[in-house]
Amino acid sequence: MNSRTGVTMASADVTTELRCSVCMEIYRDPVTLPCGHSFCRGCITQAWDHQEDLQEYKCPECQRIYRRRPELVRNTRLHNICEAFHATETDQEQTGVFCNYCDFPVPATKSCLQCETSLCDHHLRTHDMSGGHTFLPPTTDLGNRKCYVHRKILEYYCTKDGVCVCASCSAIGGHVGHMMMSLHEASEKKKKSLRNYLQQLMAETEEAEKRVKSLEELRRNAQEKADGETKRVTALFSDLQSCDDVIRQLEIKKEELSRKMCHIEELCNMTDPLTVLQESHTGDLCDTKHRHDEWLHDGRDLDVAGISHTLHTGLADIMSGVTGGTSVQLADILLDVNTASNRLHISDDRKTASWSKRCQNRPETPERFQYWSQVLSIQSFSSGQHYWEVDVGQIDIWRVGMCYPSIARRGLWESMIG
């Protein structure tokens, strides 16, 4: 253990010596100044470019001043060492395992299970092969490949306990008499089971994708129908607005007619012929029918009969769709007792709920409403058009509404339906 610690510390010291004091990274294209200090070519060039105005150039390490900009000379030996180290870093990223015997970080090619060490090609050739050492691809997880009781290599799989064991465990340990399998056989058996499960998951995924596509198609169709109905209803309301305008105008005309009728009756009841004959503004009183026709068609093309026919036909179509169409359903509601408040009595057919002074003593569960006297239905829906018929009897205060299944069951406002 001491020798390994010494190697790690030596490697760390070497790494420190290979770092540029400006960027603190491993040298890239190192150059050396006359004072002997080395830097990355890019680092020292950038540092001196900022010193051009001072007409002097300092060494970032020892602060030595040069009146003329020194020529940068590549440090070939240091360059080669750093290039090798960069390559080693790449290997480390790939395996993450180094030889335990090299003074310089060298990627390991094998790991010895008995010795719990990792070796490069050179030290692998000189490694003690006595005792039947077992070699694995480079790994840092050697301890988990040995029995924690006997510190021997795991060789068998106990089918009863479902664990990997060593030879001592099966012979004299806690797994004596248990059915054993080789690690390879047990591994292949588990792989087969996993492949079967994978096939099952793939089939379920494919089925889920089919259902998603089907639901998306239903959603598109429903949206198209909804858009069409929206346009129809919008047009009907526009006709209703026009009808309202006609009604308002006819009401005004009706009042005017009423005033004229009263005036005519007064004239007819007069006994003085001179007064009757001298009454002014009577020229249009005898032309009532003609004026009435003008009021029905007063220049705005507001055809009362046509509008009435359109409204009647349109509303009849919509009501026929509500009562006989396939996209609208009368929901047969059954109440979910598991959500009912303890102040609600639910009938045996689960279609009637009534408030009760007496607590129903149902178990307190997360699904049950605690604050409001409410209950949810068993059925739910995610698309389509639905309507309900609710008989509230003589109750003065009641509430019917829709909510998500995730509605809160406690709290004042967050648990209120409607």
C-alpha positions as CSV (number, residue, x, y, z in Angstrom):
1,M,0.0,0.0,0.0
2,N,2.8,2.4,0.8
3,S,4.4,1.9,-2.6
4,R,1.1,2.7,-4.4
5,T,0.8,5.9,-2.4
6,G,4.3,6.9,-3.3
7,V,3.5,6.3,-7.0
8,T,0.3,8.5,-6.8
9,M,2.2,11.3,-5.2
10,A,5.1,11.1,-7.7
11,S,2.6,11.2,-10.5
12,A,0.9,14.2,-9.0
13,D,4.3,16.0,-8.7
14,V,5.1,15.2,-12.4
15,T,1.7,16.6,-13.4
16,T,2.4,19.8,-11.6
17,E,5.7,20.3,-13.4
18,L,3.9,19.9,-16.7
19,R,1.5,22.8,-16.2
20,C,1.9,26.3,-17.6
21,S,2.0,28.9,-14.8
22,V,-0.2,31.2,-16.9
23,C,-3.1,29.0,-17.9
24,M,-2.5,26.3,-15.3
25,E,-3.1,23.6,-18.0
26,I,-0.7,21.0,-19.4
27,Y,1.7,22.7,-21.8
28,R,0.5,23.2,-25.4
29,D,3.5,23.9,-27.8
30,P,5.8,24.9,-24.9
31,V,8.5,27.5,-25.5
32,T,11.4,28.5,-23.2
33,L,12.7,32.1,-22.4
34,P,16.3,33.0,-21.9
35,C,15.7,32.9,-18.1
36,G,14.9,29.2,-18.4
37,H,11.1,29.3,-17.7
38,S,8.7,27.7,-20.1
39,F,5.2,28.7,-21.1
40,C,2.6,27.8,-23.7
41,R,3.4,29.7,-26.9
42,G,-0.1,31.1,-27.0
43,C,-0.1,32.2,-23.4
44,I,3.3,34.1,-23.5
45,T,2.4,35.7,-26.9
46,Q,-0.9,37.0,-25.6
47,A,0.7,38.2,-22.4
48,W,3.4,40.1,-24.3
49,D,0.9,41.6,-26.8
50,H,-0.6,43.5,-23.9
51,Q,2.8,44.9,-22.9
52,E,3.7,46.4,-26.3
53,D,2.8,49.9,-25.1
54,L,5.4,49.6,-22.2
55,Q,8.2,48.8,-24.5
56,E,9.4,46.0,-22.1
57,Y,8.6,42.3,-21.8
58,K,8.5,40.5,-18.4
59,C,8.8,36.8,-17.6
60,P,5.5,35.9,-15.9
61,E,7.4,33.5,-13.6
62,C,10.5,35.5,-12.3
63,Q,9.5,39.0,-13.6
64,R,12.8,39.4,-15.5
65,I,12.5,42.4,-17.8
66,Y,13.6,42.2,-21.5
67,R,14.1,45.4,-23.4
68,R,13.7,43.7,-26.7
69,R,11.1,41.0,-27.3
70,P,12.9,37.6,-27.0
71,E,12.7,35.0,-29.7
72,L,10.4,32.1,-28.7
73,V,12.2,28.8,-29.0
74,R,10.3,25.5,-28.8
75,N,11.3,23.2,-25.9
76,T,11.3,20.0,-27.9
77,R,11.8,17.6,-25.0
78,L,9.1,19.2,-22.9
79,H,6.8,19.2,-26.0
80,N,7.2,15.5,-26.5
81,I,6.6,14.7,-22.8
82,C,3.4,16.8,-22.9
83,E,2.1,15.2,-26.1
84,A,2.6,11.8,-24.5
85,F,0.7,13.0,-21.4
86,H,-2.2,14.3,-23.4
87,A,-2.4,10.9,-25.1
88,T,-2.4,9.3,-21.7
89,E,-5.2,11.6,-20.5
90,T,-7.3,10.5,-23.5
91,D,-6.7,6.9,-22.6
92,Q,-7.7,7.7,-19.0
93,E,-11.0,9.1,-20.2
94,Q,-11.6,5.9,-22.0
95,T,-10.7,3.4,-19.3
96,G,-10.0,5.5,-16.1
97,V,-7.5,2.8,-14.9
98,F,-3.7,3.2,-14.7
99,C,-0.9,0.8,-14.0
100,N,-0.2,0.6,-10.2
101,Y,3.5,0.0,-10.7
102,C,4.5,2.8,-13.2
103,D,6.1,6.0,-11.9
104,F,4.3,7.8,-14.7
105,P,0.6,7.5,-15.5
106,V,0.4,4.6,-18.0
107,P,-3.0,3.1,-18.9
108,A,-3.5,-0.4,-17.6
109,T,-4.2,-3.3,-20.0
110,K,-5.2,-5.9,-17.4
111,S,-6.3,-6.1,-13.8
112,C,-5.2,-9.0,-11.5
113,L,-8.1,-10.3,-9.4
114,Q,-6.0,-12.1,-6.8
115,C,-3.6,-9.2,-6.3
116,E,-6.3,-6.5,-6.8
117,T,-3.9,-4.5,-9.0
118,S,-3.9,-3.1,-12.5
119,L,-0.9,-3.5,-14.8
120,C,0.4,-2.1,-18.1
121,D,1.8,-4.4,-20.9
122,H,5.4,-4.1,-19.4
123,H,4.5,-5.0,-15.8
124,L,2.0,-7.7,-17.0
125,R,4.9,-9.6,-18.6
126,T,6.9,-9.5,-15.3
127,H,3.9,-10.2,-13.0
128,D,4.1,-13.3,-10.7
129,M,1.9,-15.9,-12.5
130,S,2.1,-18.5,-9.7
131,G,-1.1,-19.4,-7.9
132,G,-3.3,-19.3,-10.9
133,H,-3.9,-15.6,-11.1
134,T,-7.0,-14.4,-12.9
135,F,-6.8,-11.4,-15.2
136,L,-9.7,-9.1,-16.2
137,P,-10.1,-6.1,-18.4
138,P,-8.9,-2.9,-16.6
139,T,-11.3,-2.2,-13.7
140,T,-11.4,-0.4,-10.4
141,D,-14.2,-2.7,-9.1
142,L,-12.0,-5.6,-8.0
143,G,-13.2,-5.8,-4.4
144,N,-16.8,-6.6,-5.5
145,R,-15.6,-9.7,-7.4
146,K,-14.5,-11.5,-4.2
147,C,-16.5,-13.1,-1.5
148,Y,-16.6,-10.7,1.5
149,V,-16.5,-13.6,3.9
150,H,-13.6,-15.8,2.5
151,R,-12.0,-13.2,0.3
152,K,-12.0,-15.7,-2.6
153,I,-13.0,-15.3,-6.2
154,L,-16.8,-15.6,-6.8
155,E,-17.2,-18.6,-9.0
156,Y,-20.8,-19.9,-8.6
157,Y,-24.4,-18.6,-8.4
158,C,-26.7,-19.9,-5.6
159,T,-30.1,-20.3,-7.1
160,K,-31.8,-20.6,-3.7
161,D,-30.5,-17.3,-2.3
162,G,-29.9,-15.5,-5.6
163,V,-26.3,-14.5,-4.9
164,C,-22.8,-15.1,-6.2
165,V,-20.6,-17.2,-4.0
166,C,-17.1,-18.6,-3.8
167,A,-16.1,-22.3,-3.6
168,S,-15.8,-22.1,0.2
169,C,-19.3,-20.8,0.5
170,S,-20.7,-23.8,-1.4
171,A,-18.5,-26.3,0.4
172,I,-18.4,-25.2,4.1
173,G,-20.2,-21.9,4.2
174,G,-23.8,-20.8,4.5
175,H,-24.8,-22.2,1.1
176,V,-24.0,-25.9,1.7
177,G,-26.5,-28.2,-0.2
178,H,-27.9,-25.4,-2.3
179,M,-28.3,-25.7,-6.0
180,M,-25.4,-24.0,-7.7
181,M,-24.9,-22.8,-11.3
182,S,-21.8,-21.5,-13.0
183,L,-21.7,-17.7,-13.4
184,H,-21.8,-18.0,-17.2
185,E,-24.9,-20.3,-17.1
186,A,-26.7,-18.1,-14.6
187,S,-25.8,-15.0,-16.6
188,E,-27.2,-16.5,-19.8
189,K,-30.4,-17.6,-18.0
190,K,-30.9,-14.1,-16.7
191,K,-30.2,-12.6,-20.1
192,K,-32.8,-14.9,-21.7
193,S,-35.4,-13.8,-19.0
194,L,-34.5,-10.1,-19.7
195,R,-34.9,-10.6,-23.5
196,N,-38.3,-12.1,-23.0
197,Y,-39.3,-9.1,-20.7
198,L,-37.8,-6.8,-23.3
199,Q,-40.0,-8.3,-26.0
200,Q,-43.0,-7.9,-23.7
201,L,-42.2,-4.2,-23.2
202,M,-41.7,-3.7,-26.9
203,A,-45.2,-5.2,-27.6
204,E,-46.8,-3.0,-24.9
205,T,-45.0,0.0,-26.3
206,E,-46.3,-0.8,-29.8
207,E,-49.8,-1.2,-28.5
208,A,-49.5,2.1,-26.6
209,E,-48.4,3.8,-29.8
210,K,-51.4,2.4,-31.7
211,R,-53.8,3.7,-29.0
212,V,-52.1,7.1,-29.1
213,K,-52.5,7.3,-32.8
214,S,-56.2,6.2,-32.6
215,L,-56.9,8.7,-29.9
216,E,-55.2,11.5,-31.8
217,E,-57.4,10.6,-34.8
218,L,-60.5,10.7,-32.7
219,R,-59.4,14.0,-31.2
220,R,-58.9,15.5,-34.7
221,N,-62.3,14.3,-35.8
222,A,-64.0,15.7,-32.7
223,Q,-62.2,19.0,-33.1
224,E,-63.4,19.3,-36.7
225,K,-67.0,18.5,-35.6
226,A,-66.6,21.0,-32.8
227,D,-65.3,23.7,-35.2
228,G,-68.2,23.1,-37.5
229,E,-70.8,23.3,-34.7
230,T,-69.1,26.5,-33.4
231,K,-69.5,28.1,-36.9
232,R,-73.2,27.0,-37.0
233,V,-73.9,28.3,-33.5
234,T,-72.1,31.6,-34.3
235,A,-74.2,32.1,-37.4
236,L,-77.4,31.3,-35.4
237,F,-76.5,33.9,-32.8
238,S,-75.8,36.4,-35.5
239,D,-79.4,35.7,-36.8
240,L,-80.6,36.0,-33.2
241,Q,-79.0,39.4,-33.0
242,S,-80.7,40.5,-36.3
243,C,-84.0,39.2,-35.0
244,D,-83.6,41.2,-31.8
245,D,-83.0,44.3,-33.9
246,V,-86.2,43.7,-35.8
247,I,-88.1,43.1,-32.6
248,R,-86.9,46.4,-31.1
249,Q,-87.9,48.3,-34.3
250,L,-91.3,46.6,-34.4
251,E,-91.9,47.4,-30.8
252,I,-91.3,51.1,-31.6
253,K,-93.6,50.9,-34.6
254,K,-96.2,49.2,-32.5
255,E,-96.2,52.0,-29.9
256,E,-96.6,54.5,-32.7
257,L,-99.5,52.6,-34.1
258,S,-101.1,52.4,-30.7
259,R,-100.9,56.2,-30.3
260,K,-102.4,56.8,-33.7
261,M,-105.2,54.2,-33.0
262,C,-106.2,56.0,-29.9
263,H,-106.2,59.4,-31.7
264,I,-108.4,57.9,-34.5
265,E,-110.8,56.5,-31.9
266,E,-111.1,59.9,-30.3
267,L,-111.8,61.5,-33.7
268,C,-114.4,58.8,-34.4
269,N,-116.2,59.5,-31.1
270,M,-116.4,63.3,-31.7
271,T,-119.8,64.8,-32.5
272,D,-118.5,68.0,-33.9
273,P,-118.0,67.5,-37.7
274,L,-116.0,70.7,-38.0
275,T,-113.4,69.5,-35.5
276,V,-113.0,66.2,-37.3
277,L,-112.5,67.8,-40.6
278,Q,-110.1,70.4,-39.4
279,E,-107.8,67.9,-37.5
280,S,-104.3,68.2,-38.9
281,H,-101.8,65.3,-39.5
282,T,-104.4,62.9,-40.6
283,G,-103.1,62.4,-44.1
284,D,-101.1,59.2,-43.3
285,L,-103.7,57.7,-41.0
286,C,-105.7,56.2,-43.8
287,D,-102.5,54.5,-45.3
288,T,-101.9,52.2,-42.3
289,K,-101.6,48.9,-44.3
290,H,-99.0,50.3,-46.6
291,R,-96.9,51.7,-43.7
292,H,-97.2,48.4,-41.9
293,D,-95.7,46.5,-44.9
294,E,-92.8,49.0,-45.0
295,W,-92.1,48.4,-41.3
296,L,-91.8,44.6,-42.0
297,H,-89.3,45.4,-44.8
298,D,-87.9,48.8,-43.7
299,G,-85.0,49.1,-46.1
300,R,-82.5,47.1,-44.0
301,D,-83.5,43.8,-45.6
302,L,-84.5,42.4,-42.2
303,D,-86.8,39.6,-43.2
304,V,-88.6,38.5,-40.0
305,A,-90.1,35.4,-41.6
306,G,-86.7,34.3,-43.1
307,I,-84.9,34.8,-39.9
308,S,-87.5,32.9,-37.9
309,H,-87.3,30.0,-40.4
310,T,-83.4,30.0,-40.1
311,L,-83.5,30.0,-36.3
312,H,-86.1,27.3,-36.1
313,T,-84.3,25.0,-38.6
314,G,-80.8,25.6,-37.0
315,L,-82.0,25.0,-33.4
316,A,-83.9,21.9,-34.5
317,D,-80.7,20.5,-36.1
318,I,-78.7,21.2,-33.0
319,M,-81.3,19.6,-30.7
320,S,-81.6,16.6,-33.0
321,G,-77.8,16.2,-32.7
322,V,-78.0,16.4,-28.9
323,T,-80.7,13.8,-28.6
324,G,-79.9,11.5,-31.5
325,G,-76.3,12.2,-32.6
326,T,-73.4,9.7,-32.0
327,S,-71.0,12.3,-30.6
328,V,-73.2,13.3,-27.6
329,Q,-73.9,10.8,-24.8
330,L,-76.3,10.8,-21.9
331,A,-74.0,9.8,-19.1
332,D,-75.3,7.1,-16.7
333,I,-73.7,8.4,-13.5
334,L,-72.8,6.0,-10.6
335,L,-71.4,7.6,-7.5
336,D,-68.1,6.5,-6.0
337,V,-68.7,5.9,-2.3
338,N,-64.9,5.9,-1.6
339,T,-64.9,9.6,-2.4
340,A,-68.1,10.5,-0.6
341,S,-68.0,12.8,2.4
342,N,-69.1,11.3,5.7
343,R,-72.0,13.8,5.7
344,L,-73.4,12.3,2.5
345,H,-75.8,9.3,2.4
346,I,-75.4,7.3,-0.9
347,S,-78.3,5.2,-2.1
348,D,-77.8,1.5,-2.7
349,D,-78.0,2.0,-6.5
350,R,-75.3,4.7,-6.1
351,K,-77.4,7.2,-8.1
352,T,-78.6,9.4,-5.3
353,A,-76.7,11.5,-2.7
354,S,-78.4,13.3,0.2
355,W,-77.0,15.3,3.1
356,S,-77.2,13.6,6.5
357,K,-76.9,15.1,9.9
358,R,-75.5,11.8,11.1
359,C,-71.9,10.9,10.3
360,Q,-71.7,7.9,8.0
361,N,-68.5,6.6,9.8
362,R,-66.8,5.6,6.6
363,P,-63.0,5.1,6.9
364,E,-60.8,8.2,6.5
365,T,-58.9,7.7,3.2
366,P,-57.0,10.1,0.9
367,E,-59.8,9.8,-1.7
368,R,-62.6,11.0,0.6
369,F,-63.7,14.6,0.7
370,Q,-63.2,16.1,4.1
371,Y,-64.4,19.7,4.0
372,W,-67.3,19.8,1.5
373,S,-70.2,17.4,1.3
374,Q,-69.3,16.1,-2.1
375,V,-68.9,12.9,-4.0
376,L,-67.3,12.0,-7.4
377,S,-68.7,9.6,-10.1
378,I,-67.1,6.3,-10.9
379,Q,-67.1,7.0,-14.6
380,S,-64.7,9.5,-16.2
381,F,-64.2,10.8,-19.7
382,S,-61.3,12.3,-21.7
383,S,-63.1,13.3,-24.9
384,G,-66.4,13.6,-26.6
385,Q,-69.6,15.5,-25.7
386,H,-71.7,14.5,-22.7
387,Y,-74.8,15.8,-20.8
388,W,-76.5,14.9,-17.5
389,E,-80.0,15.1,-16.1
390,V,-80.0,15.9,-12.4
391,D,-83.1,15.9,-10.1
392,V,-82.4,18.2,-7.2
393,G,-85.9,18.0,-5.7
394,Q,-86.8,20.7,-3.2
395,I,-83.2,21.5,-2.3
396,D,-82.3,25.2,-2.2
397,I,-78.5,24.9,-2.2
398,W,-76.8,22.4,-4.5
399,R,-73.8,22.2,-6.9
400,V,-73.0,20.1,-9.9
401,G,-69.7,20.4,-11.8
402,M,-66.7,18.7,-13.4
403,C,-63.2,18.3,-12.1
404,Y,-60.0,16.3,-12.7
405,P,-59.5,13.0,-10.7
406,S,-56.6,14.8,-9.0
407,I,-58.8,17.4,-7.3
408,A,-57.7,18.0,-3.7
409,R,-59.9,16.3,-1.0
410,R,-59.0,18.8,1.7
411,G,-58.9,22.5,2.0
412,L,-61.5,25.2,1.6
413,W,-61.4,26.4,-2.0
414,E,-59.0,23.9,-3.7
415,S,-61.4,21.0,-3.0
416,M,-64.7,22.7,-4.1
417,I,-66.3,21.1,-7.2
418,G,-67.8,23.4,-9.8
